[in-house]
Amino acid sequence: MRALSAAEAISPAINRTREFLFAPPFRWPTFLKLCLVAAITEGLGTNLQSNANKGHPSGTGGIGSIGMQFSPVIIAAIVAMSLLMLVVVLLIFYVMTRLRFAYFHCLVTKTRLIKPGWNLYRPQANRFFRMNVGVGVCFVLMAGLMVSPFIPGFVRLFRQIQEGSGPDISLILSLALPLIPIFMLIVVSGIALDIILRDGMLPHYALEDATAGQAWSALWERVLAEKGAFFAYGILRIVLPIIAFIGIVVVLLVPGLVLVGCVAGAEYAIHSGFAHAAGAGVAIGAMLEVFIGAIALGFALVIGISIGGPVSTGIREYALVFYGSRYQKLGEQLIPALLQTGVPGAPAD
């Protein structure tokens, strides 16, 4: 099997993306469905932020004073809401995992139906989900251990702010500067884990019903055989989406500003036209503003999905083509015309 370099895999990935999404018969509903699934599985995630640390505007109030007023009922409610949020997050991640296997099946077999892959890979997706949760928990614990030495410093800084004294600049610098490389290491490690799990191990789960150990051993064998190729792939795997995003922003900047201007103008015209209305006129004006806003939001979502979907599909095709040229069971279904047997250095299975 001829192993494609990281650069050589780009062109087949683009061709496969074009054929999969745009080849006849082209139907907008099917196109939008596939793009939405691609965007969800490749480009979207759950980013939960807590606003519980916002203090009072006055200098005497704050988190500390609020925390002292927490009753057992409030604490129980917070715990219950946290558990509910955890369940919701895990449910969303489970659905995303099932969709990743379903879209993997679509891209490998060139079918535009999501349901066959959703049903076919259910056992594999369930095991992959549990493995990802375990890896995620370990990753969070390791990240917590890396930042744990800085917790006393942050507590001391928090107390200074609560006491009304200005924050110690030297303390802030002593906390922030060492955290920068740690934060960068955590980000890079997270990206590497994502590439390892989705680009390298998922195909073995899907095609061989492999365990976590078997999938990792098969991937690691190939990485050891071609360290340079996989390193180059990892770099391009990160850089290519960034380049695509920059290109999209440049191309859509002017049309986007025009669209925003038109919507803002329409909203302003409706607001001005009904500014002095009374009774039913106020309700009609508000309904028109909401209607225009909803139309604009829907149009923006369609545009975002129509653009983000092909980019996300291209990213996944690139991962499949690169690894498929080193993994025969995957490669023989993807690009048989480009793969030549007898090339040393790449394991056959």
QUIFENVEN-V11701 format. One record per pair of residues at least 24 apart in sequence whose ideal C-beta (glycine too) atoms are under 8 Angstrom apart, sorted by sequence separation. I is the first residue (numbers start at 0). J is the second residue. If there is no record, write none. Layout:
[[I:J] [I:J]]
This chain:
[[97:121] [100:124] [99:124] [149:174] [266:291] [265:291] [266:292] [97:124] [100:127] [96:124] [149:177] [149:178] [262:291] [262:292] [96:127] [97:128] [96:128] [146:178] [262:295] [93:128] [96:131] [146:181] [92:128] [145:181] [47:84] [258:295] [198:236] [92:131] [145:184] [194:233] [92:132] [145:185] [258:298] [47:88] [258:299] [191:233] [194:236] [45:88] [89:132] [142:185] [45:91] [45:92] [190:237] [138:188] [138:189] [251:302] [43:95] [138:192] [40:95] [251:306] [39:95] [40:98] [134:192] [39:98] [40:99] [247:306] [36:98] [40:102] [134:196] [247:310] [36:101] [37:102] [131:196] [36:102] [130:196] [244:310] [243:310] [33:102] [36:105] [127:196] [240:310] [243:313] [33:105] [127:200] [127:201] [240:314] [239:314] [36:113] [127:204] [33:111] [126:204] [236:314] [239:317] [124:204] [32:113] [123:204] [130:211] [236:317] [29:111] [123:205] [235:317] [236:318] [120:204] [126:210] [120:205] [123:208] [126:211] [19:105] [122:208] [19:106] [232:321] [19:109] [15:106] [18:109] [19:111] [62:157] [63:161] [99:197] [103:201] [61:160] [62:161] [103:202] [61:161] [225:325] [100:201] [104:205] [221:322] [99:201] [103:205] [59:163] [100:204] [221:325] [58:163] [100:205] [221:326] [217:326] [202:319] [225:344] [198:318] [202:322] [224:344] [225:345] [197:318] [202:323] [207:328] [224:345] [206:328] [224:346] [198:321] [199:322] [203:326] [206:329] [194:318] [198:322] [202:326] [221:345] [221:346] [202:328] [220:346] [202:329] [217:346] [217:348] [106:312] [106:315] [106:316] [103:315] [107:319] [102:315] [106:319] [103:319] [107:329] [2:225] [5:228] [4:228] [8:232] [108:332] [6:231] [107:332] [2:228] [5:231] [9:235] [107:333] [4:231] [5:232] [5:234] [6:235] [5:235] [9:239] [38:303] [42:307] [38:304] [42:310] [35:304] [38:307] [42:311] [31:301] [34:304] [37:307] [38:308] [41:311] [34:305] [37:308] [40:311] [41:312] [37:309] [31:304] [34:307] [35:308] [38:311] [41:314] [31:305] [34:308] [37:311] [41:315] [30:305] [33:308] [34:309] [37:312] [40:315] [31:308] [34:311] [30:308] [34:312] [37:315] [33:312] [20:308] [20:309] [20:312] [16:309] [19:312] [16:312] [16:313] [19:316] [13:313] [16:316] [12:313] [15:316] [13:316] [12:316] [11:316] [12:317] [15:320] [12:319] [9:317] [12:320] [8:317] [11:320] [12:321] [8:320] [8:321] [5:321] [8:324] [3:320] [3:321] [15:333] [15:334] [3:324] [2:324] [11:333] [1:324] [2:325] [11:334] [0:324] [0:325] [11:337] [0:327] [0:330] [3:337] [1:337] [1:338] [0:338] [1:339] [0:339] [1:340] [0:340] [2:342] [1:342] [0:342] [2:344] [2:345] [0:345] [0:347]]
